[in-house]
Amino acid sequence: MKPFGTEFCDHFVVAEYSDGAWSAPVLKPLENLSLHPAAHVLHYASSCFEGFKAYRWADGKGRIFRLHDHVARMQRSAVSLSLPVPDADTLAGMVVDLVHHNLADIPEPPASLYLRPTLVGTLQNIGAAAAPSSEALLFVIASPVGDYFAGGAATLKLLVAERERTTEQLGSTKTGGNYAAALGVTLAAKEKYGVDQVLFCPNDDVQETGAANFLLISDDEIITKQLDTTFLHGMTRDSILKLGAELGYTISERPITVDELIDKVSTYEACLSGTAATLSPVGALVHQGKEIPVRDGQPGPNRAKLQKALQDIQYGLATDTHGWLTEVG
């Protein structure tokens, strides 16, 4: 399989917003987009997106994981960016139609079909820096994927950086600008320290990396930062916390200081959680130029236990008691 996110299904779904209304979605062959050079998104970053997965079960049907939760989050992102808000049923229908059309392209578990709805402002006005885009394009593409990190289940190394990932008001918005803001810091850290990601900890507040939420896990507790506007409210994070509670873990959503983090990793496992990353083990931290192992530097048993609980639901090996799956086929 090609690297994550570089292979695409041959159709996508598109809808346009103008004159105060959305057009009917159209499923058509994948093609390049045509945007005017003055399109709002190209100048003022009026764009948001989502990322989630569909799985093919042994019965030949597809199951989309937490479709409606992702649609709701995309609506919130659109509101925060003053973009036209897609109708929830329409957007969900676009995703279902695309998955149905591409059922044969969904690889067998543990691989999946990654789904990427995207909303961009298309108003042709380079004088609209202080005005929202009244026109928009909404589309959904699909990509068969395997592991997000090239090393698969190998542990990751993180640089602990006491700086912001993005602005506080956009931290919980899934917009490309947040990823661009973290990119330069991450690339510099990779070059200087040989790390995989940066763990952003502004004002001594352990938050997340540029691409995933962060969890500390012991045999009986899961610790992660409480929800606020400074970081993305991940669906995988939420799923792991709910499943962890059912498995008997104490769920502690609260502030974590850098000192506590450094102290805890001698006994706690550390993981990154996200739709793409799933639950990826962290084997080492770099702090103030010193490399600090997370436990023994190897993937831990609690990560494996929690990931299995999540994937068993996604793969149809355990009952979905939460209503997280949308059947297609």
Buried (B, 14 or more C-beta within 10 A) or exposed (E): EEEBBEBBBEBBBBBBBBEEEBEEBEBEEEEEEEBEEBBBBBBBBBBBBBBBBBBBBEEEBBBBBBBBBBBBBBBBBBEBBEBBBBEEEBBBBBBBBBBBBBBEBBBEBEBBBBBBBBBBBBBEBEEBEEEBBBBBBBBBBBBBBBBBBEEEEBBBBBBBBBEBBBEEEBBBBBBBBBBEBBEEBBEEBBEEBEBBBBBBBBEEBBBBBBBBBBBBBBEEBBBBBEBEEBBBBBBBBBBBBBBBEEEEBEBEEEEBEBEBBBEBBEEBBBBBBBBBBBBBBBBBBBBEEEBBBBBEEEBBEBBBBBBBBBBBBBBBEBEBEEEBBBEBB
